[in-house]
């Protein structure tokens, strides 16, 4: 095969990988019914959204870590406020 065909196949493979990763990420982040409606009604926009979400979006593990960190900070603030009120 020529080099041009290999570059095109590589680009298609990356596009597919990132789009599938974004597709999975959409179902993890949003309501499944709304995702399906979004894909059916606004497919071109949804495909671009999936692509960018797959390419630049956080993984499920990273989102959970951020949420845990945020919750811990909130709990620390609550504990500090309780200590203030006791004094």
ABEGO torsion letter per residue (X at the ends): XBAAAAAAAAAAAAAAAAAAAAAAAAAAABBAAAAAAAAAABAAAAAAAAAAAAAABBBAAAAAAAAAAAAAAAAAAAAAAAAAAAX
